[in-house]
Amino acid sequence: MNESNLISDGIQLMLVGMGMVFVFLSLLVIVISIMKKFLSEPMIESIPDTNNFRDNNLRNNNVISDQEIAAISSAVHAYRQKYSKK
């Protein structure tokens, strides 16, 4: 075997390998796109509505007490002191 024959075999092998990778990745994109169409509908419906949650809390008259506000404020203050970048 001479050098030109080895080089042409190497180029042919490279092109076949690159073609196989291109075909595989193209099929992967197509399959993922098809799966996205089938699976995206139920995922959107399962997200809870935050406005409903807020309205239910207002209807139930769930008011945060002053003690709870103070506890939350002190926890936030302690966290900020501990992790503040000085």
DRENKOL-528790 format. One line per 8 residues: number of its first residue (from 1); their letters; for each residue x, y, z of C-alpha. Coordinates in pm, 1 decimal, decimal comma. Example, Ala and Ser with C-alpha at 12.3 -4.5 7.8 and 13.67 -1.06 7.14 Angstrom:
BEGIN
1 = as = 1230,0/-450,0/780,0 | 1367,0/-106,0/714,0 .
This chain:
BEGIN
1 = mnesnlis = 0,0/0,0/0,0 | 131,1/339,7/-90,1 | 80,7/669,6/90,8 | -191,7/806,9/-134,9 | -398,2/493,1/-85,4 | -363,6/519,8/295,2 | -456,0/887,2/289,5 | -763,5/825,1/74,9 .
9 = dgiqlmlv = -870,0/540,0/305,5 | -823,4/768,5/606,9 | -1028,9/1046,2/449,2 | -1299,6/798,1/351,6 | -1311,3/660,6/707,0 | -1324,5/1014,3/847,7 | -1614,3/1111,0/620,5 | -1809,0/794,0/704,4 .
17 = gmgmvfvf = -1755,0/856,0/1076,9 | -1859,4/1219,9/1052,7 | -2164,7/1118,2/849,8 | -2266,8/863,4/1110,2 | -2233,4/1120,3/1389,1 | -2435,4/1373,3/1188,2 | -2712,8/1119,8/1122,6 | -2720,7/1012,8/1488,2 .
25 = lsllvivi = -2739,5/1370,5/1615,8 | -3008,0/1459,9/1360,8 | -3218,8/1163,8/1470,6 | -3165,5/1260,5/1833,6 | -3291,8/1614,6/1768,1 | -3596,8/1480,5/1583,0 | -3682,5/1230,6/1857,4 | -3644,5/1493,6/2130,7 .
33 = simkkfls = -3865,8/1736,0/1937,0 | -4135,4/1470,9/1899,9 | -4114,3/1381,9/2269,5 | -4139,1/1748,8/2362,0 | -4465,5/1780,9/2169,5 | -4617,3/1480,3/2344,8 | -4490,4/1553,4/2695,2 | -4522,9/1931,9/2715,6 .
41 = epmiesip = -4900,6/1943,0/2756,7 | -4934,1/1768,0/3096,5 | -4637,3/1955,7/3239,5 | -4801,2/2294,2/3176,6 | -5124,0/2189,6/3347,1 | -4944,8/2061,4/3657,0 | -4795,1/2401,3/3745,2 | -4994,5/2548,5/4035,7 .
49 = dtnnfrdn = -5156,7/2885,8/3988,3 | -5003,8/3133,1/4232,6 | -5294,2/3375,1/4201,0 | -5532,4/3105,7/4321,1 | -5309,5/3040,2/4622,3 | -5299,7/3409,1/4710,7 | -5678,4/3444,2/4671,1 | -5740,7/3139,9/4891,6 .
57 = nlrnnnvi = -5518,8/3286,4/5162,9 | -5705,1/3616,8/5147,8 | -6042,2/3440,0/5163,9 | -5933,0/3234,7/5464,3 | -5810,9/3552,1/5636,0 | -5467,6/3398,4/5694,3 | -5287,0/3698,0/5835,3 | -4925,2/3670,1/5938,0 .
65 = sdqeiaai = -4887,6/3769,2/6301,0 | -4635,7/4024,4/6426,1 | -4437,8/3747,8/6596,6 | -4404,2/3557,7/6270,3 | -4290,7/3871,6/6087,3 | -4032,8/3937,1/6358,9 | -3903,9/3578,4/6340,4 | -3874,1/3593,0/5961,4 .
73 = ssavhayr = -3703,1/3932,5/5975,9 | -3451,0/3815,1/6234,7 | -3376,8/3499,3/6032,6 | -3315,5/3703,9/5718,2 | -3097,7/3947,4/5911,6 | -2892,1/3664,1/6062,2 | -2851,4/3500,8/5721,4 | -2736,8/3824,5/5561,2 .
81 = qkyskk = -2485,5/3885,3/5839,5 | -2346,7/3532,4/5810,5 | -2316,4/3526,3/5430,3 | -2256,7/3892,0/5347,9 | -1958,4/3966,0/5123,9 | -1741,9/4216,0/5302,1 .
